Structure formats: C-alpha cells, structure tokens
Amino acid sequence: MKPEATSSALVLFSGGQDSATVLAWALDRYERVETIGFDYGQSHDVELLARQHVRTALADLKPGWAARLGPDHIVDLTGYGAIAESALTAEMEIAWHEDGLPTTFVPGRNLVFLTVASALAYRRGLARLAGGMCETDYSGYPDCRRNTIDAVESMLTLGLERKMPIDTPLMHRTKAQTWSLANDLGGWKLVELIVEDSHTCYRGDRHQRHEWGYGCGDCPACELRAKGWFEWKASR
C-alpha cells in the first residue's frame, strides 16, 4: 500500500501477536511510524525483550518499512503497575473473578497507556495513535472495547485541543482473522516472525514451542492465540 501523504502514527507496541500485526499495518499505511512500550512492572521481562526482536526484524520484511520506522520509546510506569496489581504484575493465580474478569485484568491499563502515548505523540508531532485492542476474541477487558476507545479519543481531543484519532484495526477481527491479516500484510515471513519471536503468554513461558509459537499453552492468552491459529489454518 502506498503510504498516506504527511501521515504519521505512534503504535502502542508490546511485542505480542496483536501489536506486531498493528505495527505492520501502520508501516504499510503511514509514512512515519514510531513505537511506544511500557514497563508497568510486569512479573517477567520476556515481553520487553521480545518487542525489540520483533521490531527490528519486522522493519526489514518489506521494502520501505525500515525507512518509515522511527524511534522506539520505553516509558517507566512501574508505579502505576504497583497500584493496579494483577496476575501480570504480582504473584497471583490466573483465575476468574465473580465479576467475570480474569485476575490478569490490569485496571485502567489502556486508559493510562493511551493518555501517556498521546502526550508523546503530541510532542513528537505524530498525528494519531494505533493499538491492538480487540473486543472479538479477547479476555473480556472493558478497556479493550471500541466504545471505551471512542471515549478516550474524545477525552484526548478535548484535553489536547487537537484531534487524536486512535486506530484499532483488530477491534472486530477474530484471532484467526488477525493471523490472516498478518499474512496479507507481510506474507509467510511476517507470520513466521510472529510465531517465533512475538510473546503473548501471560506466564512468560519461552520454553514450550507450539505450532503457533511459544507459551504455556493453557493461560487465556495462549488459548486464544492457539484457537485463532488453527481456525486460520483450517480456512486456508
């Protein structure tokens, strides 16, 4: 795809399957793309390590992508992670609360991430934000829903006195459709990169290798990723 003239985006990039796909989507669409990641006190550093491998390899997948990919920014939000305690930031069993939300839910995470990202985008002169939020195949997090993102977008536009659109290209896609999008954007090389180098597992497991990538295989994130992989392969 020919990039949109004078267009730019800041991608919320964790190094997982969804954000890797969104980064490829943004590089295919915008002429200038930067990334932002957050250290919010994750109980394992696998995610932060994976994102660098994915980012570097992804830039070289298609002609022009490396030239469009700008700096990466890491923001320390460990103070926030400490007060928004969850199974991702503390020794806690992965289970489901009576309210239907898993213990992996970090309250307000996307609200905080998008607010901080908007400040960086404002200072860097980037026109929009992009993230891998999805309300189709997901763990039920309320801050992943498009109506939440719409509300945040309105808040940021008011608070910054300038439009701050938030792209969520995966919002209404299943995980199978996300694998398909990755294949459309970067072919099997991108799919293989996501399988080998991206990290989704809530337990930080990089020892068990499955057909769909590394992970424990039984946490909600692994289950969604595996289910989408096999559905996509069956549909090809």
Secondary structure, 3 states (H helix, E strand, C coil): CCCEEEEEEEEECCCCHHHHHHHHHHHHHEEEEEEEEEECCCCCCHHHHHHHHHHHHHHCCCCCHHHHEEEEEEEECHHHHHHCCCCCCCCCCCCECCCCCECCCCCCHHHHHHHHHHHHHHHHCCCCEECCCCCCCCCCCHHHCHHHHHHHHHHHHHHHCCCCCEECCCCCCCHHHHHHHHHHHHHHHHHHHHHHHCCCCCCCCCCCEECCEECCCCCHHHHHHHHHHHHHHHHC
